[in-house]
Every structure is written in C-alpha cells, then in structure tokens.
Amino acid sequence: MKALVIDDERLARKELIKLLDEFATMNVVGEAANADEAIELIEKHNPDILFLDIQMPDKTGFELLEMLDTVPQVIFTTAYDEYALKAFEVNALDYLLKPIDPNRLKESIDKLVNVEPKPQIAETKLLGLQDQVFVKDGDKCWFVKLENVRYFESDGNYIKVFFDSVKPMIHKSLNALDEKLSDRDFFRASRKHIINLSWVEDIETWFNGGLMVKLRGGDKLEVSRRQAAKFKERMSL
Amino acid sequence: MNKKRAYWIIQSVGWSLYAIILLLGGYVVSSKFQILMAVPILVEAAFFFAFTHFYRLLNNRWNWFHLPVLRLLPKMLASIFIMAVPIYFIRVFVSYLLGIYSSNLLSTTNIVGNIIGNFFALFIWASLYYAFHYFERYNLSLKYEVAMKRMELDRLKSQLNPHFIFNALNSIRALVDENPSKSKQAINHLSNILRSSLSADKTELIPLKEEMETVQDYLAMETIRFEERLNSKIEVTSSANSVLVPPLMFQTLVENGVKHGISKLKKGGKLMIDAYVKKNYLVVEIRNTGVLHKNAVSDSGYGIKNTIQRLEIIYKGKAEFKISNESKNNMVLTLVRIPIDN
C-alpha cells in the first residue's frame, strides 16, 4: 500500500516512517509538512493511506481532508487531542497516539481494508459508489462511502448529504458536485436533487410528464419533466 | 460594593445616629428642647467624625492593620483616649461661646464621666472598624484559597500541557536514533520542567532566575520539536533575577506564545523575553511572532484569565497585565508589571 506521512514536525515524520519501515506491505511514497505540500503529493502519488497529524500550521488535518474530492483511508496521529477526535461520532475512525506504540501501529495496519493497488497516476476519474468522501458540518465529521449516500439536496449555497440517519451540510454547489459524480451511479433528478441510482426502489409517473422516484428507506423524490426522458432512457424503461 | 463609599456612608450615618441619640437623651432628661443645647452636641459629633477619620488615615499610613492584636490594642486604646479628652473640652468651649456655660461642666464628675463616655463611643467605633477589616481580610484569604485550588487543578490541565509532554516524548523517541546525545539532553530538559511543575504547588513565589531556568528548559524542548521554526532569546537584567514571582506564570505565558503564535506558522517565528526593573516594578515583556485575534483572550481558556486573576490576588491590583499586537514588527506583546516589595 502506498502511504503518505503528513506532520509539521520533521522528527515526528521521521519516527513514523522508521516505524513503517518494519512493515513490508507499507510503501511510504512521500512526506509532507503541511496541507499544501500534502495535496501536491496526493495528486502526484494517489496514496492508499494517509497518516495525518491534526494540528498543523495554516490548515489542520481536517481542513486538508475537506479540500479533497475523494479521500483515501486515513489514520490520524496526534499527541493528545481528545477534543478533535470527538468530532467523529458515527464512523469508526482509527488514530494513533504519539509517541506511537509499534504494536498499536501493527493493529491499525492489519485493520486496513486491503484495496486494489491504485494506478500510479491519478486519472481525473469521476467518483463512484466505492469512493469515500470526507464530510464536515460544524464540529462533526464523517467518512462516507458514496454507496451509502441516498441523495444530495441543494439548499442555498449548501448541499445536504443524506446518509444513514443524518444529513450534514457541505458548502458546495449542486452543479459542481454533479460534474464530479459518475453518471453511471448518480442522476441529476431536478434542480434540487441528485439521487443515488443504486437506492432506487420504485418509479411512478407524476404530473406534467415528470416522475416520482421512491428510494429504499422510503424517501420520495420528484424527477422533473426535462430530466424524466433521460431518466427513462437510463433505467431502460 | 465600593469600599470607600461604604466607609463614608457608615461613618456619616453612624455619627449622625450618635448625635440624635444624645439629643433625644437630653430631651428625655430635661423634657424640653432648646436649640442652644443642641449645638454643642452637633459640633461634638462633627469632631468625632473628623477625629475618627483622621485616625483612619494614620492607621493606614502606619500600617497598623498588619500588627498582631496584642500590639495593636495598646496603640488603639491610647489613641482613642487622646481623642476622647479634647472632644469633651470642645463641647465645654462651644457652650461657653454660646453663653450657656455653667461651672458644673468643669466639675470632676462631669469631666471624668463625659471623657469615659466619649472613650466608649470611640471604642465602639474602633471595634467595628477593625472587625470590618478583619472580616474582609478573612474573606479575601478565602477567595485566595479558592483561586489557588482552581489554579492547582488548572495547572494539571493547561500549565503542564499534556499535548506538550507527549509531543516532547515523541521528539525524544525520534532523537534516540538520530542524535543520541541530544536525546539525553532533551530528557534532562523535560525532567527539569516536570520537576519545577511538581514543586510549583508548594511555593507561592520563587526568584525570577529560577522561573527563567524553567522557561529556558521549556524553550529548549520546543526548539528540538519545532527545529528552525522556533528562534528564542531571553534577556534578564541582574537586578531582575532576584525578584520573586509566582512559579510557572511566565512559563505559561511563553507556552501561550508558542502554541498560538509559532506553532500556527509554517515558517515559524521568533520568541523574545526581556525582563528588567523599572521604578520599583519588575517588567517582563514576552514577544512572539503572530497576530492576536479579537477574541483570543476570552477564547484562550484559563491561561490568560488565570494569570490575570492570580496577579490580582497576589498583588492586590498593583500588578499589570497586557497582551496586544505590535503592528510595527508583526508580533504579539505580552507584558507583565509586578511591584517589588521592599
């Protein structure tokens, strides 16, 4: 697995890289001292796993994740930061406390989902169901696999992301999001909604030539007349 | 409530009551009311007012409050006796001026009786005055104790910042491979800091020199961690070295500067400490690269608020604390002025 180590302290990076040397499966492809350096390296190497310090100058580890369209697996490293880690309520999140205990590091690495090795160069590929995104709303954070997102709803300058029993808001436009999502998995139902096609359970005809889509779990969303034709074509109705 | 105002109100009301009681007493005894008879009593009350006020001024000037009770008592009794005597003769003199003088005013019984009466009035005044004072001092010491307790708790949380300790240990772990002799030094720095933090609970004040040694260990430790991002300089004049200061106070302020200033900057910055004596005050200036945000003081939690409280309690309003931006060099200045006790 390609790993990237991100920490503002040189000695802390050095120590972690030395610890990672012991693991044959771990291939450290780079180290970054701040979020901007990290973004560059992520684009260049497309790593599978980030070892990420939370407190860094300029941008915190969280802010770095917010800048990424899709996030790889993340293990946070921190000296003592209960407060920051409390942000994650729902998701299982892994973190290591510095100074890092080698046995504890082994556990974390064993837990990592072994993903298919990614291509060396990150293609400008669209986000599919298996991609993971980082969502932060106020003090709370989530790692969400897109397959768990039922639909997106635009709300002013924000988008509500519906998954599990929550609907955190992210600051983004629905158009910009639509461009990044793969057409195979997601469909722009109307000005207001993008739905996850894998959640569609039932479709009914609606007024004015529109459609009403029922999702697993009971959500009902309208497909506008303009989009209905496209939708029918897609779903081969 | 404002202490000064309270004093003036109690002083005026008290002596007015005294005059009213004497007037009523005279009325009951002679069952008639004469303006002329009232004047000497009012003049007398005014002198009580003035004499006791003067007594209070001398009391403050000579610091009688700090005397133990057994040494205070004879001084107090002598003083009120000295006041009791002339007050009676003033009444006699005023009566004489008004033409209501009668010779029995100077009879031994009258003189002795009235002087004893005056003495008791003054004795009650002085007793109340000292009682108020001791009550207040007791209150203040209770407050001090509560604040000390909170500071002790706080020290465990913020002054001995766990974040700092674990990051320091992490640096040391890396240094063991990279530079073993430096890692040994680092262990000494960290031990020194832990030791002074443990002994800080036991002492109220330590010489600035000792405090600055802790600060030096702290900065050495942080320099290992932040490397070229942290540049620090300490300048303490020899006269400042011996001034007594609250332990870990400056360490906390320096740590604030590192935490909120240097560590937030990619390129890091400078931290400079200057300590000197000026006009009977110890002045400590801590400058760090960075910008102080509007709500920094209230948001920084206990660090700054605690320091302000601690200074207030220990130096009773005579110390000064200030944190501000120095726009000319992009630095944040933390300034502390502490009075030097001779």
Chai-1 contact restraints between the chains, C-beta under 6 A:
chainA,res_idxA,chainB,res_idxB,connection_type,confidence,min_distance_angstrom,max_distance_angstrom,comment,restraint_id
A,E9,B,R225,contact,1.0,0.0,6.0,A-B,restraint_1
A,L11,B,S171,contact,1.0,0.0,6.0,A-B,restraint_2
A,L11,B,A174,contact,1.0,0.0,6.0,A-B,restraint_3
A,A12,B,N170,contact,1.0,0.0,6.0,A-B,restraint_4
A,K14,B,A174,contact,1.0,0.0,6.0,A-B,restraint_5
A,E15,B,R173,contact,1.0,0.0,6.0,A-B,restraint_6
A,E15,B,A174,contact,1.0,0.0,6.0,A-B,restraint_7
A,N34,B,K266,contact,1.0,0.0,6.0,A-B,restraint_8
A,P57,B,K264,contact,1.0,0.0,6.0,A-B,restraint_9
A,P57,B,L265,contact,1.0,0.0,6.0,A-B,restraint_10
A,P57,B,K266,contact,1.0,0.0,6.0,A-B,restraint_11
A,D58,B,K266,contact,1.0,0.0,6.0,A-B,restraint_12
A,A79,B,H163,contact,1.0,0.0,6.0,A-B,restraint_13
A,A79,B,F166,contact,1.0,0.0,6.0,A-B,restraint_14
A,A79,B,N167,contact,1.0,0.0,6.0,A-B,restraint_15
A,Y80,B,P162,contact,1.0,0.0,6.0,A-B,restraint_16
A,Y80,B,H163,contact,1.0,0.0,6.0,A-B,restraint_17
A,Y80,B,F166,contact,1.0,0.0,6.0,A-B,restraint_18
A,K98,B,F166,contact,1.0,0.0,6.0,A-B,restraint_19
A,K98,B,N170,contact,1.0,0.0,6.0,A-B,restraint_20
A,P99,B,L169,contact,1.0,0.0,6.0,A-B,restraint_21
A,P99,B,N170,contact,1.0,0.0,6.0,A-B,restraint_22
A,P99,B,R173,contact,1.0,0.0,6.0,A-B,restraint_23
